[in-house]
Amino acid sequence: MEKHNFSSLLEGKILQVPDYLRGYVWDEKQWKDFVQDVDMLIDDKTYSHYMGTIIIHMPTERPTKSYGSKILEVVELIDGQQRLTTCSLYLSIILAELIKAGKAEYKVEIAKFLFSGAKSKLKLNKDTEDFYYDLISTGNENVQAFTVYQRRLRDGFSYLKNHLTAKYTEKGALGIAYLENLFYSIISKLNFSFYPIEAESEISMILETINSRGKDHSAIDFLKNRLVNLGYLL
């Protein structure tokens, strides 16, 4: 198991959330904890914050996809969707504010961490991928949120944006420095344990473990994971 920060996790690859996994489910409790953790990293004496384990399916032969001028590997994100999606939503808000404030040099960071053209670095499942892309690329929901997962993305984005706006206003003349420190903290101070798996047979066992300790799943989530165990969705 390796240690990675947000930046190194995304380097050279596109993270794809499989369609058999549930969508984004974090709510206000998790959003509040997240922004508090990130705000603590602004302190120069705080060097890192541990964000848990990221599990990625990385078979020996991996598909590739064009991304801007690059060809990147596509790997499946088995566990860590909630944390990485929240990081990406917050980064999109921070970068939009920095660019709006005249920091044009941050435009190059968008392709590195968020999206290039119509392709995103973190690709959610079919239920939410377009909705998520609209949020990180335009800052708005251009289609109505119909599913619970889309509504959670919308509400999470709104919570993070409201928090950032309040803190940015509170900082006054130090607001831009605060945004820059936030950006640096998210990409380099949030640390993850990185656990790659090669065999598809390991996925169902891992999902069972995640289900036993994670946020409550709906009946459809359990059905999907049962189908994974039976081999129908792999």
C-alpha positions in Angstrom: 0.0 0.0 0.0 1.4 3.4 -1.0 0.8 6.9 0.2 -0.5 9.5 -2.3 -1.8 13.0 -2.2 -4.6 14.2 -4.5 -2.2 15.4 -7.1 -0.3 12.1 -7.4 -3.5 10.1 -7.4 -4.7 11.7 -10.6 -1.3 11.9 -12.4 -1.3 10.0 -15.7 -4.8 8.5 -15.3 -8.5 9.0 -15.5 -10.5 7.6 -12.6 -13.7 6.0 -13.7 -16.5 5.2 -11.2 -18.1 1.9 -12.4 -21.8 2.0 -13.1 -22.5 -0.8 -10.7 -21.5 1.4 -7.7 -23.9 3.8 -6.1 -23.5 7.5 -6.7 -22.6 10.5 -4.5 -24.2 10.2 -1.1 -22.3 12.6 1.3 -24.5 15.1 3.2 -24.0 18.1 5.4 -22.2 16.3 8.2 -19.5 15.0 5.8 -19.3 18.4 4.0 -18.9 20.2 7.3 -16.1 17.9 8.5 -14.4 18.2 5.1 -14.2 22.0 5.0 -13.1 22.1 8.6 -10.3 19.6 7.9 -9.1 21.6 4.9 -9.3 24.9 6.7 -7.0 23.5 9.4 -4.4 22.8 6.7 -4.0 26.5 6.0 -1.8 26.5 9.2 1.8 26.2 8.1 2.4 23.9 11.1 -0.1 21.4 9.8 1.6 19.4 7.1 -1.0 16.8 6.2 -4.4 15.2 6.9 -5.2 11.6 6.3 -8.2 10.9 4.2 -8.4 7.1 4.2 -7.9 4.4 1.6 -8.4 4.7 -2.1 -9.0 1.4 -3.9 -8.5 1.2 -7.6 -8.9 -1.7 -10.0 -5.7 -1.7 -12.2 -5.5 -4.8 -14.3 -2.3 -5.6 -16.1 -3.7 -4.4 -19.4 -5.5 -1.1 -19.0 -7.6 0.8 -21.5 -6.5 4.3 -22.5 -8.4 7.5 -23.5 -7.3 10.8 -25.1 -7.4 13.7 -22.7 -6.4 17.0 -24.2 -3.1 16.3 -25.9 -2.3 13.3 -23.8 -3.2 9.6 -23.7 -4.1 8.5 -20.2 -4.8 5.2 -18.6 -8.4 4.6 -17.4 -8.7 2.8 -14.1 -11.8 2.0 -12.0 -12.3 3.7 -8.7 -13.7 1.0 -6.4 -13.6 3.0 -3.1 -13.0 6.7 -2.5 -15.6 8.2 -4.8 -17.2 10.3 -2.0 -13.9 11.9 -0.9 -12.4 12.5 -4.4 -15.7 13.9 -5.7 -15.9 16.3 -2.8 -12.2 17.4 -3.4 -12.9 17.9 -7.1 -16.1 20.0 -6.4 -14.2 22.2 -4.0 -11.2 22.6 -6.3 -13.5 23.7 -9.1 -15.0 26.4 -6.9 -11.6 27.6 -5.6 -10.1 27.8 -9.1 -13.1 29.6 -10.4 -12.7 32.2 -7.7 -9.0 32.6 -8.2 -9.4 33.1 -11.9 -12.3 35.6 -11.3 -10.0 37.5 -8.9 -7.4 37.9 -11.8 -5.2 34.9 -11.1 -5.2 33.7 -14.7 -2.2 31.5 -14.1 -4.5 29.0 -12.4 -6.3 28.2 -15.6 -3.7 25.6 -16.4 -4.6 23.7 -13.2 -8.1 23.0 -14.5 -7.0 20.4 -17.0 -4.6 18.9 -14.5 -7.2 18.2 -11.9 -10.7 18.7 -13.3 -11.4 18.5 -17.0 -10.1 19.0 -20.5 -12.6 19.8 -23.2 -15.6 17.6 -22.5 -13.7 15.0 -20.5 -13.2 15.0 -16.8 -10.3 13.5 -14.8 -12.8 11.9 -12.4 -15.5 10.3 -14.4 -18.6 9.5 -12.4 -21.1 6.8 -13.4 -23.8 7.3 -16.0 -26.4 8.6 -13.6 -24.3 11.6 -12.5 -21.4 12.1 -15.0 -23.1 14.8 -17.0 -24.5 16.6 -14.0 -21.1 16.5 -12.3 -19.3 17.8 -15.4 -21.7 20.7 -15.6 -21.0 21.7 -12.0 -17.2 21.6 -12.3 -17.0 23.2 -15.7 -19.7 25.9 -15.5 -20.4 26.3 -11.8 -24.1 25.7 -12.5 -26.6 22.8 -12.9 -27.7 23.1 -16.5 -30.1 20.2 -16.1 -32.6 19.6 -13.4 -31.5 17.2 -10.6 -33.8 14.2 -10.8 -32.0 11.5 -8.8 -31.0 11.5 -5.2 -27.4 11.3 -6.3 -27.7 14.3 -8.5 -29.4 16.3 -5.7 -26.6 15.4 -3.3 -24.0 16.7 -5.9 -26.0 19.9 -6.3 -26.4 20.4 -2.5 -22.8 19.5 -1.8 -21.6 22.0 -4.5 -23.9 24.7 -3.0 -22.7 24.0 0.6 -19.0 24.2 -0.4 -19.5 27.3 -2.5 -21.4 29.1 0.4 -18.7 28.1 2.8 -15.9 29.4 0.6 -17.7 32.7 -0.2 -18.2 33.3 3.5 -14.6 32.6 4.4 -13.2 34.6 1.4 -15.3 37.6 2.4 -14.2 37.3 6.0 -10.5 37.3 5.0 -10.8 40.7 3.2 -7.5 41.7 1.7 -6.0 38.3 2.6 -8.8 36.5 0.6 -6.7 35.6 -2.5 -3.9 34.3 -0.3 -6.5 32.2 1.5 -7.7 30.7 -1.8 -4.2 29.9 -2.9 -3.5 28.2 0.4 -6.7 26.2 0.1 -5.8 25.1 -3.5 -2.3 24.0 -2.3 -3.7 22.2 0.7 -6.2 20.1 -1.3 -3.7 19.0 -3.9 -0.8 18.3 -1.7 -1.7 18.0 2.0 -4.6 15.6 1.8 -3.0 12.2 2.0 -4.5 8.8 1.0 -3.5 5.2 1.3 -3.5 3.9 -2.3 -4.4 0.3 -2.7 -4.4 -1.1 -6.3 -6.0 -4.4 -7.2 -5.4 -6.4 -10.4 -7.9 -9.3 -10.2 -11.6 -8.7 -10.9 -12.4 -11.4 -8.4 -11.2 -9.2 -5.5 -13.8 -6.5 -6.3 -16.9 -8.3 -4.9 -15.1 -9.1 -1.6 -14.0 -5.5 -1.3 -17.5 -4.2 -1.9 -18.9 -6.5 0.8 -16.4 -5.1 3.2 -17.2 -1.5 2.2 -20.9 -2.2 2.6 -20.5 -3.6 6.1 -18.8 -0.4 7.4 -20.0 2.4 5.1 -22.9 4.8 5.0 -26.3 2.9 4.7 -27.0 1.6 1.3 -30.4 1.4 -0.4 -32.0 -1.9 -1.6 -30.9 -1.1 -5.2 -27.3 -0.8 -3.9 -27.4 -4.2 -2.3 -28.9 -5.7 -5.5 -26.2 -4.2 -7.6 -23.5 -5.6 -5.3 -25.2 -9.0 -5.2 -25.1 -9.1 -9.0 -21.4 -8.3 -8.9 -20.9 -11.2 -6.6 -22.7 -13.5 -9.0 -20.6 -12.2 -11.9 -23.3 -10.5 -13.9 -22.0 -6.9 -13.7 -18.3 -7.6 -14.2 
